[in-house]
Amino acid sequence: MGNWKSYLKADPTEWLLEEDNPSVRYFTLLDILDKPEDNPEVVDAKKKIMHTGVIPKILAKQEPGGYWGSPLNFYLRGKYKGTSWQLIILAELGADFKDERIKRACEFILENSQDPESGAFSYISSKEVSGKKSGNKVSSKCGGDHERVLPCLTANMTWSLIRLGYLDDERVQKAIKWLIKYQRFDDEAGKAPDEWPYKRWKRCWGERTCHSIIIKTLKALAEIPLKSRTPEMEDYIAKGAEHMLNHHIHKRTQPPVKGSFKWLEFGFPLMWKVDALEVLGLLTKLGYKDERMNEALEIMISKQNPEGQWILENTFNGRFITNIERKGKPSKWITLNALRVLKRY
């Protein structure tokens, strides 16, 4: 490939640098223009992330204990408005992990969602389970319920916590080891494992490999600097990347004969969902350049408009605390992610 910008119908960089979205401006300066972290423009953009746009709107609704809504409803019943979901969005948007409000949110999730025994994250606290059994509501600090850990939640929380400065925390390291230990890379449906942790989630994890879990774990491991990756992490990355390459990124079956067309509707933030752009972003971040990526890459390139912008096609807007961009309109986030892929590849 020649100059990566030759694949654009127009150059949207100046649009991405507009100050209405300081997060996109910050990442564009870093990832597209290769400005260093100490560059004055970069420093200014990073500072404005906490004061302009989506992040201050989310933080304005945070409770003093570091959570959003009810402290017990941080995942399922507070879906897309609960604490775990806010952590994902804050991490995606580049929130400052030195901010005390961010630290409180991270500590709340670690104290209430992480299973102390395994290191995985649960959708419900053990105190809530015991409170239901006794007929009492309990909201004090506690760990996540061991029997209700979720692999996709574990991967998302691990990635979010790494982005928010917790990579070296022993609790996050324990979660990483859990993800690596229990991940499977099989394709064919078969007899679901009947032991913990698979038995409760056979539909989404037990019978065959769930691509969402592979991708969200790859996302977490890709966030770890090379010098900090263990051989076990590198082994997972190699297996996970090969699994997705064998599926030509967006294909359902192996050999890849049928596309997962929802994966070709690009969204942000994806939360637990995945799409082809996210996978291309991860593989190129990890240094992969493989012909099995080409079909998805060509589809990605074809989806830009005459201004070199990509459209927000998939969204949870209306279910968030505050909307993020508008469905059917040009998206700075999707455009930034597409430019990252082109530039790396």
C-alpha distance (Angstrom), angle and dihedral (degrees) to the residues before:
residue distance angle dihedral
M1 . . .
G2 3.80 . .
N3 3.77 126.7 .
W4 3.80 104.4 -16.2
K5 3.82 91.1 -135.6
S6 3.80 89.2 63.3
Y7 3.81 86.6 75.9
L8 3.81 91.0 61.2
K9 3.79 122.4 91.8
A10 3.81 86.5 -146.6
D11 3.80 135.0 -7.7
P12 3.84 110.4 -99.1
T13 3.80 95.8 -177.8
E14 3.81 96.5 108.9
W15 3.81 88.9 50.5
L16 3.80 90.3 53.0
L17 3.81 89.9 50.5
E18 3.79 94.1 58.7
E19 3.78 112.1 122.2
D20 3.82 97.5 -126.1
N21 3.82 89.2 86.1
P22 3.83 107.8 39.2
S23 3.82 92.8 177.8
V24 3.81 92.9 57.8
R25 3.79 90.3 42.4
Y26 3.81 90.5 52.0
F27 3.81 95.1 49.6
T28 3.81 92.2 42.7
L29 3.80 90.6 55.2
L30 3.81 90.1 49.7
D31 3.80 104.0 37.2
I32 3.81 104.7 28.1
L33 3.81 103.2 29.3
D34 3.83 95.1 31.4
K35 3.80 94.5 -132.4
P36 3.84 114.6 167.1
E37 3.81 121.1 -114.6
D38 3.80 91.7 -108.7
N39 3.81 93.6 54.4
P40 3.85 108.5 121.3
E41 3.82 92.6 -125.4
V42 3.80 91.0 50.7
V43 3.81 92.7 47.2
D44 3.81 90.8 49.4
A45 3.81 93.8 47.9
K46 3.80 92.1 48.4
K47 3.80 91.2 51.2
K48 3.81 91.9 50.5
I49 3.83 92.4 53.4
M50 3.80 89.2 77.6
H51 3.81 94.2 47.6
T52 3.82 106.7 37.0
G53 3.78 133.9 54.0
V54 3.80 128.9 -9.3
I55 3.82 103.5 -8.4
P56 3.83 97.9 61.6
K57 3.82 89.2 47.6
I58 3.80 90.6 54.6
L59 3.80 94.1 44.0
A60 3.81 91.1 49.5
K61 3.82 88.2 67.0
Q62 3.81 96.5 46.7
E63 3.80 116.5 117.4
P64 3.84 120.0 -128.6
G65 3.82 90.0 -105.0
G66 3.79 90.8 63.5
Y67 3.81 97.3 -103.8
W68 3.80 137.1 104.5
G69 3.81 123.2 -126.5
S70 3.79 114.5 -19.1
P71 3.82 114.3 1.5
L72 3.81 89.9 -133.5
N73 3.80 96.0 50.2
F74 3.77 99.4 63.8
Y75 3.81 98.5 133.6
L76 3.80 125.4 8.5
R77 3.79 106.6 23.2
G78 3.77 91.8 36.1
K79 3.79 91.4 45.8
Y80 3.80 111.2 178.1
K81 3.82 89.9 -6.8
G82 3.80 99.0 58.4
T83 3.79 126.3 95.8
S84 3.80 99.4 -95.3
W85 3.80 91.1 55.2
Q86 3.80 92.9 48.9
L87 3.79 89.2 52.7
I88 3.82 90.3 57.2
I89 3.81 92.6 49.3
L90 3.81 93.5 45.8
A91 3.81 89.9 51.1
E92 3.81 92.6 46.8
L93 3.80 91.8 51.3
G94 3.79 94.5 49.8
A95 3.80 100.2 -109.7
D96 3.80 115.7 -169.5
F97 3.81 106.0 -101.8
K98 3.80 90.2 -158.4
D99 3.81 89.8 67.5
E100 3.82 110.8 104.6
R101 3.81 92.1 -135.0
I102 3.80 90.2 58.2
K103 3.80 91.3 47.9
R104 3.81 91.0 51.1
A105 3.81 90.9 52.0
C106 3.81 91.8 49.9
E107 3.79 92.9 47.9
F108 3.80 91.6 47.8
I109 3.81 91.5 55.9
L110 3.79 93.0 44.9
E111 3.81 91.9 49.5
N112 3.82 97.8 42.7
S113 3.81 107.4 27.4
Q114 3.80 106.4 32.5
D115 3.79 116.1 89.6
P116 3.83 103.9 -130.9
E117 3.79 91.4 -151.7
S118 3.80 100.2 54.7
G119 3.80 105.6 14.4
A120 3.82 92.6 -124.5
F121 3.80 121.6 124.8
S122 3.80 123.1 -111.4
Y123 3.78 128.8 -152.7
I124 3.80 89.5 -134.0
S125 3.80 135.2 38.4
S126 3.79 120.5 -115.0
K127 3.81 88.5 -126.9
E128 3.80 90.7 58.9
V129 3.80 90.5 51.3
S130 3.80 91.9 50.1
G131 3.79 90.1 43.2
K132 3.80 91.3 55.1
K133 3.77 91.1 50.0
S134 3.78 91.8 51.5
G135 3.78 94.9 39.5
N136 3.81 91.8 -117.4
K137 3.78 129.1 115.4
V138 3.77 112.5 -131.6
S139 3.80 123.1 -174.5
S140 3.80 104.2 171.7
K141 3.81 121.1 120.9
C142 3.77 115.4 -71.7
G143 3.76 143.0 142.0
G144 3.78 129.3 -90.0
D145 3.79 119.5 -87.0
H146 3.81 110.9 -92.1
E147 3.81 95.1 -142.4
R148 3.80 94.7 51.0
V149 3.78 103.7 52.6
L150 3.81 115.1 138.5
P151 3.82 123.8 -151.5
C152 3.82 95.7 -148.1
L153 3.81 91.3 47.6
T154 3.81 89.8 48.0
A155 3.80 91.5 51.8
N156 3.81 93.2 46.6
M157 3.79 94.0 47.0
T158 3.80 91.6 46.1
W159 3.80 91.7 51.8
S160 3.81 92.3 45.5
L161 3.79 93.0 49.5
I162 3.81 92.0 48.0
R163 3.81 89.9 52.0
L164 3.78 89.8 47.9
G165 3.79 95.0 55.5
Y166 3.82 104.1 -89.9
L167 3.81 101.3 111.9
D168 3.80 94.1 115.3
D169 3.81 94.3 44.1
E170 3.82 109.1 114.3
R171 3.82 90.1 -134.8
V172 3.80 91.5 59.7
Q173 3.79 91.7 44.2
K174 3.80 88.0 54.4
A175 3.83 90.4 52.6
I176 3.81 91.1 51.0
K177 3.80 91.1 52.9
W178 3.82 90.4 50.0
L179 3.81 92.2 52.8
I180 3.80 91.9 50.0
K181 3.81 93.9 44.9
Y182 3.80 98.0 52.8
Q183 3.80 103.5 33.5
R184 3.80 117.0 114.8
F185 3.80 127.2 -163.2
D186 3.79 101.8 -162.7
D187 3.81 122.3 132.4
E188 3.76 107.5 -164.6
A189 3.79 122.2 78.8
G190 3.75 110.2 -115.2
K191 3.75 143.7 143.1
A192 3.77 107.1 -30.0
P193 3.80 116.3 -126.8
D194 3.77 108.1 -101.1
E195 3.78 98.6 -152.6
W196 3.78 134.1 85.4
P197 2.99 128.1 -46.7
Y198 3.82 96.5 18.5
K199 3.80 100.6 48.3
R200 3.81 97.2 75.1
W201 3.82 94.1 47.7
K202 3.80 103.7 38.5
R203 3.79 93.2 137.6
C204 3.80 95.1 57.4
W205 3.81 102.4 25.1
G206 3.76 114.2 6.3
E207 3.79 107.1 62.4
R208 3.78 98.5 45.2
T209 3.77 141.3 -12.5
C210 3.80 115.4 -64.4
H211 3.79 109.4 -140.2
S212 3.80 92.4 -154.8
I213 3.81 91.3 61.8
I214 3.81 92.3 47.1
I215 3.79 91.9 49.9
K216 3.79 97.2 44.1
T217 3.82 89.9 49.1
L218 3.81 90.4 48.5
K219 3.79 86.3 51.2
A220 3.80 90.7 55.3
L221 3.80 94.2 46.1
A222 3.81 92.6 45.8
E223 3.80 87.4 58.9
I224 3.81 91.1 60.9
P225 3.83 114.7 91.7
L226 3.80 114.3 -113.3
K227 3.80 92.5 -114.6
S228 3.81 90.3 57.4
R229 3.82 98.0 48.9
T230 3.78 118.6 107.0
P231 3.83 123.7 -144.7
E232 3.82 87.6 -104.4
M233 3.80 90.6 56.3
E234 3.80 92.0 48.1
D235 3.81 90.0 49.2
Y236 3.81 90.9 52.9
I237 3.80 91.2 48.1
A238 3.81 91.2 51.6
K239 3.82 93.2 48.0
G240 3.80 94.5 43.1
A241 3.79 93.7 47.6
E242 3.81 92.5 47.4
H243 3.80 90.2 49.2
M244 3.81 91.8 55.1
L245 3.81 92.9 42.3
N246 3.80 89.5 53.0
H247 3.80 86.1 57.2
H248 3.81 91.5 48.5
I249 3.84 86.6 -119.9
H250 3.81 99.8 -77.9
K251 3.79 105.6 35.2
R252 3.79 122.6 113.9
T253 3.77 103.3 -150.6
Q254 3.78 139.0 43.4
P255 2.95 116.6 -98.4
P256 3.84 85.0 38.9
V257 3.77 106.5 -117.2
K258 3.80 102.7 136.7
G259 3.78 128.4 51.1
S260 3.79 126.7 -134.1
F261 3.77 94.2 -133.1
K262 3.80 95.9 -170.2
W263 3.79 85.5 64.9
L264 3.81 87.4 65.0
E265 3.82 92.3 60.7
F266 3.79 102.8 87.1
G267 3.80 120.1 -141.6
F268 3.79 143.4 173.4
P269 2.94 131.5 -122.4
L270 3.78 94.2 16.6
M271 3.82 97.3 -171.9
W272 3.85 103.7 -176.5
K273 3.82 94.4 -10.6
V274 3.80 125.8 89.5
D275 3.79 136.4 -153.2
A276 3.80 137.9 -174.8
L277 3.79 92.8 -100.3
E278 3.80 91.2 57.2
V279 3.81 91.4 51.1
L280 3.81 92.4 47.1
G281 3.79 88.5 49.5
L282 3.79 92.5 52.5
L283 3.80 96.1 45.0
T284 3.80 93.2 48.5
K285 3.81 90.7 46.1
L286 3.80 87.6 54.2
G287 3.81 90.7 50.6
Y288 3.81 100.5 -104.8
K289 3.80 120.8 151.3
D290 3.78 109.3 171.3
E291 3.81 133.3 155.1
R292 3.81 88.9 -126.4
M293 3.81 86.6 70.5
N294 3.81 93.5 57.2
E295 3.80 100.5 88.0
A296 3.80 93.2 51.7
L297 3.80 90.1 43.2
E298 3.80 92.2 52.8
I299 3.80 90.4 49.0
M300 3.81 89.8 50.2
I301 3.82 92.0 51.3
S302 3.82 91.5 48.0
K303 3.81 92.6 56.5
Q304 3.82 96.7 68.2
N305 3.78 119.8 105.7
P306 3.85 125.0 -129.0
E307 3.82 89.6 -85.1
G308 3.81 92.2 57.5
Q309 3.80 91.5 -107.2
W310 3.80 130.1 130.9
I311 3.81 124.6 -137.4
L312 3.82 127.6 -123.4
E313 3.81 100.7 -118.2
N314 3.79 102.0 164.5
T315 3.80 125.7 41.3
F316 3.80 146.3 155.7
N317 3.80 90.8 -147.7
G318 3.80 111.8 147.1
R319 3.80 89.5 38.5
F320 3.81 97.4 61.4
I321 3.79 125.4 85.5
T322 3.80 85.5 -111.9
N323 3.80 129.7 7.0
I324 3.80 119.9 -103.7
E325 3.82 111.9 -147.7
R326 3.83 121.7 -42.5
K327 3.78 128.8 -77.7
G328 3.79 113.4 -114.4
K329 3.81 92.5 20.6
P330 3.82 130.5 100.5
S331 3.80 109.0 -77.2
K332 3.77 122.9 -148.1
W333 3.81 90.2 -161.4
I334 3.81 95.5 52.3
T335 3.81 90.5 43.7
L336 3.82 92.2 49.9
N337 3.81 91.3 49.5
A338 3.83 91.8 48.5
L339 3.81 91.0 50.1
R340 3.80 90.3 49.8
V341 3.82 89.4 55.3
L342 3.81 94.0 47.7
K343 3.80 93.5 46.6
R344 3.81 93.9 49.2
Y345 3.80 95.8 42.7
